[in-house]
Amino acid sequence: MSNICVIGSCSMDLVVTSDKRPKAGETVLGTSFQTVPGGKGANQAVAASRLGARVTMVGKVGDDHYGKAIIDNLKANGVSTEYMEPVIHKDSGTAHIVLAEGDNSIVVVKGANDEITPEYAKQALEQIEKIDIVLIQQEIPELTVDEVCSYCRSHDIPIMLNPAPARPLKQETIDYASFLTPNEHEAAILFPGMTASEALTQYPAKLFITEGKQGVRYSDGSKERLIPSFPVEAVDTTGAGDTFNAAFAVALAEGKEIDDALRFANRAASISVCKFGAQGGMPAREEVEELLS
């Protein structure tokens, strides 16, 4: 069993579904509203746990109803919450999601996630007994992402940086990350003035650009490769990227070759979009392996 540490955001998702996405100044009628646990960090932790990893979540929530629900949900999914700390001076993070026209739009309010300091994250890393790979995202302070990547490099711990939401990264942070997993939009922000192919060539077997329904593109050092996705009828694409990252990390931690790890991750992500909610469709290990076989 692989040991994965996720450092990242835990939030409550407030999800509205509608046939039409409103334009600026426009009001439309929705068809449903639900409140479900989310946050990129928590999503990746839950996905990795369902895929068979031993997962420790490092994060913060508010000392409120949402915070309790978030921690209870992590525990229910087999995620260790020893390093999940409630804070009293900020509310739990929230994500406000509109599902419309076959896609999603999201506004994130970080709340307590902004309290995940470099010191707090590194102290947790020092205390966790065994880590095969660290997963980190960008719904937490930029300095924390930078310093955790540096810490992992200096301690020979592989780290996968999912650079979402998109923001420019320091060159040192790009260098320190073992794996970078942006989508096409995020890659354009990370590598301004470069085409995707130029960026992939510069970072072989490190940069993996997800292209939605098309799959994942990377360079193996000699040529560019596209590992195709699996076609499905999507119900809710929220959390597909988090499922992909978690599955990719689990597969790499287990020693799978890159192409096999990407197929495993693509299959898991394709299953995740077939049900409602970021975590609602995240598959168990047996589902992924059965469909792959």
Residue pairs with C-beta under 8 A, 6 or more apart in sequence:
1 52
1 53
1 54
2 52
2 53
2 54
2 132
2 133
2 250
2 253
2 254
3 53
3 54
3 56
3 130
3 131
3 132
3 253
4 45
4 48
4 53
4 54
4 55
4 56
4 131
4 132
4 133
4 134
4 135
4 246
4 249
4 250
4 253
5 55
5 56
5 58
5 124
5 125
5 128
5 131
5 133
5 134
5 135
6 41
6 42
6 44
6 45
6 48
6 55
6 56
6 57
6 58
6 59
6 134
6 135
6 136
7 41
7 58
7 59
7 116
7 121
7 124
7 125
7 134
7 135
7 136
7 140
7 144
7 148
8 39
8 40
8 41
8 42
8 44
8 45
8 58
8 59
8 113
8 116
8 135
8 136
8 137
8 139
8 140
9 39
9 40
9 41
9 42
9 59
9 93
9 108
9 110
9 113
9 116
9 137
9 139
9 140
10 37
10 39
10 41
10 42
10 57
10 59
10 60
10 61
10 70
10 71
10 74
10 84
10 92
10 93
10 113
11 37
11 38
11 39
11 42
11 66
11 70
11 92
11 93
11 94
11 95
11 108
11 109
11 111
11 113
11 139
12 35
12 36
12 37
12 38
12 66
12 69
12 70
12 92
12 93
12 94
12 95
13 35
13 36
13 37
13 38
13 39
13 94
13 95
13 97
13 238
13 277
13 278
14 33
14 35
14 94
14 95
14 96
14 97
15 33
15 34
15 35
15 36
15 97
15 99
15 238
15 276
15 277
16 30
16 32
16 33
16 96
16 97
16 98
16 99
17 30
17 31
17 32
17 33
17 98
17 99
17 100
18 28
18 29
18 30
18 31
18 98
18 99
18 100
19 28
19 31
19 100
19 101
20 28
20 100
20 101
21 28
21 98
21 100
21 101
21 105
22 28
22 98
34 276
34 277
36 277
36 278
36 279
36 280
37 69
37 70
37 73
37 74
37 279
38 95
38 238
38 239
38 277
38 278
38 279
39 59
39 70
39 93
39 95
39 113
39 139
40 137
40 139
40 162
40 164
40 242
41 57
41 59
41 113
41 135
41 136
41 137
41 139
41 140
42 57
42 59
42 70
42 73
42 74
42 279
43 239
43 242
43 243
43 246
43 278
43 279
43 282
44 135
44 137
44 162
44 242
44 245
44 246
44 249
45 55
45 57
45 74
45 77
45 79
45 135
45 246
46 73
46 74
46 77
46 79
46 246
46 279
46 282
47 239
47 242
47 243
47 245
47 246
47 247
47 268
47 272
47 279
47 282
48 55
48 135
48 246
48 247
48 249
48 250
49 55
49 77
49 78
49 79
50 77
50 78
50 282
50 283
50 284
50 285
51 246
51 247
51 250
51 268
51 283
51 284
51 285
51 288
52 250
52 285
53 249
53 250
53 253
54 80
55 78
55 79
55 80
56 79
56 80
56 82
56 83
56 124
56 128
57 74
57 79
57 80
57 81
57 83
57 84
58 83
58 84
58 116
58 120
58 121
58 124
58 125
59 83
59 84
59 85
59 113
59 116
59 140
60 84
60 85
60 86
60 87
60 112
60 113
60 115
60 116
60 120
61 67
61 70
61 71
61 84
61 85
61 86
61 87
61 92
61 93
61 112
62 86
62 87
62 88
62 90
62 91
62 92
62 93
62 111
62 112
63 86
63 87
63 88
64 91
64 92
66 91
66 92
66 94
67 86
67 92
67 112
70 92
71 81
71 84
71 86
73 279
74 81
74 84
75 81
77 279
83 124
83 127
83 128
85 120
86 112
87 112
87 115
90 111
90 112
90 114
90 115
91 111
91 112
92 111
92 112
93 108
93 109
93 110
93 111
93 112
93 113
93 139
94 108
94 109
94 111
95 106
95 107
95 108
95 109
96 106
96 107
96 108
96 109
97 104
97 105
97 106
97 238
98 104
98 105
98 106
99 236
99 238
102 234
102 237
103 237
104 236
104 237
104 238
106 238
108 139
108 165
110 139
110 140
113 139
113 140
114 140
114 141
116 140
116 141
116 144
117 141
117 143
117 144
118 141
118 143
118 144
118 146
118 147
118 148
121 144
121 147
121 148
122 147
122 148
122 151
125 131
125 134
125 148
125 151
125 152
125 155
125 157
131 157
132 158
132 253
133 157
133 158
133 159
133 160
133 178
133 249
133 252
133 253
134 148
134 152
134 157
134 158
134 159
134 160
135 159
135 160
135 162
135 245
135 246
135 249
136 145
136 148
136 149
136 159
136 160
136 161
136 162
137 161
137 162
137 163
137 164
137 245
138 145
138 162
138 163
138 164
138 165
138 166
138 167
139 164
139 165
142 167
145 161
145 173
146 170
146 172
146 173
148 159
149 159
149 161
149 173
149 176
149 177
150 172
150 173
150 176
151 157
152 158
152 159
152 176
152 178
153 159
153 175
153 176
158 178
158 179
158 252
158 253
159 176
159 177
159 178
159 179
160 177
160 178
160 179
160 180
160 181
160 245
160 248
160 249
160 252
161 169
161 173
161 177
161 179
161 180
161 181
162 181
162 182
162 241
162 242
162 245
163 169
163 180
163 181
163 182
163 186
163 190
164 182
164 183
164 186
164 241
166 182
166 185
166 186
166 189
166 190
167 189
168 189
168 190
168 192
169 190
174 180
174 190
174 203
177 206
178 206
179 206
179 208
179 248
179 252
180 190
180 203
180 206
180 207
180 208
181 208
181 210
181 241
181 244
181 245
181 248
182 189
182 190
182 207
182 209
182 210
183 209
183 210
183 211
183 212
183 241
184 196
184 209
184 210
184 211
187 196
187 199
187 207
187 209
188 196
190 199
191 198
191 199
191 202
194 202
196 209
196 217
197 224
199 207
199 209
200 207
200 209
200 217
200 218
200 219
200 224
201 219
201 224
203 219
204 218
204 219
204 220
204 221
205 218
205 219
205 220
205 221
205 258
207 218
207 219
208 216
208 217
208 218
208 248
208 262
209 216
209 217
209 218
210 216
210 241
210 244
211 217
211 226
212 229
213 229
213 231
214 226
214 228
214 229
215 226
215 227
215 228
215 229
215 262
215 266
216 226
216 227
216 229
216 244
216 262
216 265
216 266
217 224
217 225
217 226
217 227
218 224
218 225
218 227
218 258
218 262
219 225
220 258
225 259
227 259
227 262
227 263
227 266
228 266
229 266
229 269
229 270
230 266
230 267
230 270
230 291
231 270
232 270
232 271
232 273
232 274
233 274
234 273
234 274
235 273
235 274
235 275
235 276
235 281
236 273
236 275
236 276
236 277
236 278
236 280
236 281
237 273
238 277
238 278
239 272
239 277
239 278
239 279
239 280
239 281
239 282
240 269
240 272
240 273
241 269
242 278
243 265
243 268
243 269
243 271
243 272
243 281
243 282
243 283
244 265
244 266
244 268
244 269
245 265
246 268
247 264
247 265
247 267
247 268
247 269
247 288
248 261
248 262
248 264
248 265
250 264
251 260
251 261
251 262
251 264
251 265
252 258
252 261
256 264
263 292
264 288
264 292
267 288
267 291
267 292
268 282
268 283
268 288
271 281
271 282
271 283
271 287
271 288
271 291
272 281
272 282
272 283
273 281
274 281
275 281
